[in-house]
Amino acid sequence: MWSAVSHFLSFTLGTIAGVTLMCLLQAGRQADEQFTKFFDKEGGSDE
């Protein structure tokens, strides 16, 4: 019985970790796109 519970907990924690990482990656990508659009609108970066 303990084996089934531990497998379920492992699956649940893995799923939560995967969803969290996916959300963080999407948020980072959106922030990068907004950052790029901001500098394109302003006329370029400090190069």
N, CA, C and O atoms as a GROMACS GRO file, in nm:
protein
  188
    1MET      N    1   0.082  -0.120   0.000
    1MET     CA    2   0.000   0.000   0.000
    1MET      C    3   0.087   0.126   0.000
    1MET      O    4   0.058   0.223  -0.071
    2TRP      N    5   0.194   0.124   0.081
    2TRP     CA    6   0.283   0.240   0.086
    2TRP      C    7   0.346   0.267  -0.050
    2TRP      O    8   0.372   0.381  -0.086
    3SER      N    9   0.371   0.160  -0.125
    3SER     CA   10   0.430   0.176  -0.258
    3SER      C   11   0.336   0.254  -0.350
    3SER      O   12   0.381   0.341  -0.424
    4ALA      N   13   0.209   0.223  -0.346
    4ALA     CA   14   0.112   0.294  -0.430
    4ALA      C   15   0.103   0.441  -0.391
    4ALA      O   16   0.095   0.528  -0.478
    5VAL      N   17   0.105   0.468  -0.262
    5VAL     CA   18   0.097   0.606  -0.215
    5VAL      C   19   0.222   0.683  -0.257
    5VAL      O   20   0.212   0.797  -0.303
    6SER      N   21   0.339   0.622  -0.241
    6SER     CA   22   0.463   0.691  -0.277
    6SER      C   23   0.471   0.715  -0.428
    6SER      O   24   0.520   0.819  -0.471
    7HIS      N   25   0.424   0.620  -0.508
    7HIS     CA   26   0.422   0.641  -0.653
    7HIS      C   27   0.326   0.753  -0.691
    7HIS      O   28   0.357   0.834  -0.778
    8PHE      N   29   0.211   0.757  -0.627
    8PHE     CA   30   0.115   0.864  -0.654
    8PHE      C   31   0.173   1.000  -0.616
    8PHE      O   32   0.158   1.096  -0.691
    9LEU      N   33   0.238   1.007  -0.499
    9LEU     CA   34   0.298   1.134  -0.457
    9LEU      C   35   0.410   1.176  -0.552
    9LEU      O   36   0.423   1.294  -0.583
   10SER      N   37   0.490   1.081  -0.597
   10SER     CA   38   0.597   1.113  -0.690
   10SER      C   39   0.540   1.166  -0.822
   10SER      O   40   0.591   1.264  -0.877
   11PHE      N   41   0.436   1.102  -0.871
   11PHE     CA   42   0.372   1.147  -0.994
   11PHE      C   43   0.313   1.286  -0.978
   11PHE      O   44   0.327   1.372  -1.066
   12THR      N   45   0.247   1.309  -0.864
   12THR     CA   46   0.186   1.439  -0.839
   12THR      C   47   0.290   1.549  -0.830
   12THR      O   48   0.274   1.656  -0.889
   13LEU      N   49   0.397   1.524  -0.755
   13LEU     CA   50   0.503   1.624  -0.741
   13LEU      C   51   0.573   1.650  -0.874
   13LEU      O   52   0.609   1.764  -0.904
   14GLY      N   53   0.592   1.547  -0.954
   14GLY     CA   54   0.653   1.564  -1.085
   14GLY      C   55   0.566   1.646  -1.178
   14GLY      O   56   0.616   1.730  -1.254
   15THR      N   57   0.437   1.622  -1.172
   15THR     CA   58   0.343   1.699  -1.254
   15THR      C   59   0.343   1.846  -1.214
   15THR      O   60   0.345   1.934  -1.299
   16ILE      N   61   0.340   1.870  -1.083
   16ILE     CA   62   0.341   2.009  -1.034
   16ILE      C   63   0.470   2.078  -1.076
   16ILE      O   64   0.467   2.194  -1.119
   17ALA      N   65   0.582   2.010  -1.064
   17ALA     CA   66   0.711   2.069  -1.103
   17ALA      C   67   0.713   2.098  -1.253
   17ALA      O   68   0.763   2.202  -1.294
   18GLY      N   69   0.660   2.008  -1.334
   18GLY     CA   70   0.657   2.029  -1.478
   18GLY      C   71   0.570   2.147  -1.518
   18GLY      O   72   0.609   2.227  -1.604
   19VAL      N   73   0.454   2.158  -1.458
   19VAL     CA   74   0.365   2.269  -1.490
   19VAL      C   75   0.427   2.401  -1.446
   19VAL      O   76   0.418   2.502  -1.516
   20THR      N   77   0.490   2.401  -1.328
   20THR     CA   78   0.554   2.523  -1.279
   20THR      C   79   0.666   2.567  -1.372
   20THR      O   80   0.676   2.685  -1.405
   21LEU      N   81   0.750   2.473  -1.415
   21LEU     CA   82   0.859   2.508  -1.506
   21LEU      C   83   0.805   2.558  -1.640
   21LEU      O   84   0.860   2.652  -1.698
   22MET      N   85   0.699   2.496  -1.690
   22MET     CA   86   0.640   2.539  -1.816
   22MET      C   87   0.588   2.682  -1.805
   22MET      O   88   0.608   2.763  -1.896
   23CYS      N   89   0.522   2.714  -1.694
   23CYS     CA   90   0.471   2.850  -1.675
   23CYS      C   91   0.585   2.951  -1.664
   23CYS      O   92   0.576   3.061  -1.719
   24LEU      N   93   0.692   2.915  -1.593
   24LEU     CA   94   0.807   3.005  -1.581
   24LEU      C   95   0.872   3.030  -1.716
   24LEU      O   96   0.911   3.143  -1.746
   25LEU      N   97   0.885   2.926  -1.797
   25LEU     CA   98   0.946   2.943  -1.929
   25LEU      C   99   0.859   3.031  -2.019
   25LEU      O  100   0.911   3.114  -2.093
   26GLN      N  101   0.728   3.012  -2.013
   26GLN     CA  102   0.639   3.095  -2.095
   26GLN      C  103   0.642   3.240  -2.049
   26GLN      O  104   0.641   3.331  -2.132
   27ALA      N  105   0.645   3.262  -1.918
   27ALA     CA  106   0.652   3.399  -1.867
   27ALA      C  107   0.783   3.465  -1.908
   27ALA      O  108   0.785   3.583  -1.942
   28GLY      N  109   0.892   3.391  -1.903
   28GLY     CA  110   1.021   3.445  -1.945
   28GLY      C  111   1.023   3.478  -2.093
   28GLY      O  112   1.080   3.580  -2.133
   29ARG      N  113   0.962   3.394  -2.174
   29ARG     CA  114   0.957   3.419  -2.318
   29ARG      C  115   0.875   3.545  -2.347
   29ARG      O  116   0.915   3.627  -2.430
   30GLN      N  117   0.761   3.559  -2.280
   30GLN     CA  118   0.679   3.678  -2.301
   30GLN      C  119   0.750   3.804  -2.255
   30GLN      O  120   0.742   3.908  -2.321
   31ALA      N  121   0.821   3.797  -2.143
   31ALA     CA  122   0.895   3.913  -2.095
   31ALA      C  123   1.005   3.949  -2.194
   31ALA      O  124   1.031   4.067  -2.218
   32ASP      N  125   1.070   3.849  -2.250
   32ASP     CA  126   1.176   3.876  -2.348
   32ASP      C  127   1.118   3.941  -2.473
   32ASP      O  128   1.180   4.033  -2.529
   33GLU      N  129   1.001   3.896  -2.518
   33GLU     CA  130   0.938   3.956  -2.635
   33GLU      C  131   0.899   4.101  -2.607
   33GLU      O  132   0.918   4.188  -2.692
   34GLN      N  133   0.844   4.128  -2.488
   34GLN     CA  134   0.806   4.264  -2.455
   34GLN      C  135   0.928   4.354  -2.443
   34GLN      O  136   0.925   4.470  -2.484
   35PHE      N  137   1.036   4.301  -2.388
   35PHE     CA  138   1.161   4.375  -2.375
   35PHE      C  139   1.216   4.411  -2.512
   35PHE      O  140   1.260   4.524  -2.535
   36THR      N  141   1.211   4.315  -2.604
   36THR     CA  142   1.260   4.339  -2.740
   36THR      C  143   1.173   4.442  -2.811
   36THR      O  144   1.225   4.531  -2.878
   37LYS      N  145   1.041   4.430  -2.798
   37LYS     CA  146   0.951   4.527  -2.861
   37LYS      C  147   0.972   4.667  -2.805
   37LYS      O  148   0.965   4.765  -2.879
   38PHE      N  149   0.997   4.677  -2.675
   38PHE     CA  150   1.020   4.807  -2.613
   38PHE      C  151   1.142   4.875  -2.673
   38PHE      O  152   1.137   4.994  -2.705
   39PHE      N  153   1.251   4.801  -2.687
   39PHE     CA  154   1.372   4.861  -2.740
   39PHE      C  155   1.362   4.886  -2.890
   39PHE      O  156   1.423   4.979  -2.941
   40ASP      N  157   1.285   4.803  -2.962
   40ASP     CA  158   1.265   4.829  -3.104
   40ASP      C  159   1.183   4.957  -3.124
   40ASP      O  160   1.209   5.034  -3.216
   41LYS      N  161   1.086   4.979  -3.037
   41LYS     CA  162   1.002   5.098  -3.045
   41LYS      C  163   1.082   5.223  -3.008
   41LYS      O  164   1.059   5.330  -3.065
   42GLU      N  165   1.173   5.210  -2.915
   42GLU     CA  166   1.253   5.324  -2.869
   42GLU      C  167   1.365   5.360  -2.966
   42GLU      O  168   1.428   5.465  -2.951
   43GLY      N  169   1.392   5.276  -3.063
   43GLY     CA  170   1.495   5.308  -3.161
   43GLY      C  171   1.622   5.230  -3.144
   43GLY      O  172   1.727   5.271  -3.193
   44GLY      N  173   1.616   5.118  -3.075
   44GLY     CA  174   1.734   5.034  -3.061
   44GLY      C  175   1.791   5.039  -2.921
   44GLY      O  176   1.748   5.118  -2.837
   45SER      N  177   1.887   4.954  -2.898
   45SER     CA  178   1.951   4.948  -2.767
   45SER      C  179   2.073   5.039  -2.764
   45SER      O  180   2.090   5.121  -2.854
   46ASP      N  181   2.156   5.026  -2.663
   46ASP     CA  182   2.272   5.113  -2.644
   46ASP      C  183   2.393   5.069  -2.724
   46ASP      O  184   2.506   5.089  -2.678
   47GLU      N  185   2.376   5.013  -2.838
   47GLU     CA  186   2.490   4.962  -2.916
   47GLU      C  187   2.559   5.073  -2.991
   47GLU      O  188   2.657   5.047  -3.062
   0.00000   0.00000   0.00000
